[in-house]
Amino acid sequence: MTVQGPAASRALTATRWSTLLGLWVVMLVSLPRYWLLHDTTRLSLLAILAAVVTVALIALWCLMAVAERQRCRGAVGHLLVCLAIGGLLISAWHWVDVAVDYWAVVVSQGAALGLLIHVVLRLWRRRR
């Protein structure tokens, strides 16, 4: 099953898929944070949302055009680099600020910053 039309081709891009994948990664690495804090409400909601995003990732992959699927490799590589940079920046920030409570906080904040960097750079690259 493929989606036809200009709106569908614009909506199902490698950048959007990699951004959703980044959101899924941020959710997964945030699970230990709430586990360690014994925050069962947020932990449950995050687990449910991660499952929903998993289904969305699979569905979007199936609906995506072959050309966009091939572009996903580069977009995911860019995402991984941005996640690593975000993790390093947050680690440096917490090291300078001496505010590390849990390793899980640093990892989840680093992943969130990395996802933000990924999205901003991809949007900036598209606008130029």
Secondary structure, DSSP 8 states (H G I E B T S, - for coil): ----SHHHHHHS-HHHHHHHHHHHHHHHHHHHHHHHTT-HHHHHHHHHHHHHHHHHHHHHHHHS-HHHHHHHHHHHHHHHHHHHHHHHHHHHHHHHHT----HHHHHHHHHHHHHHHHHHHHHHHHH-
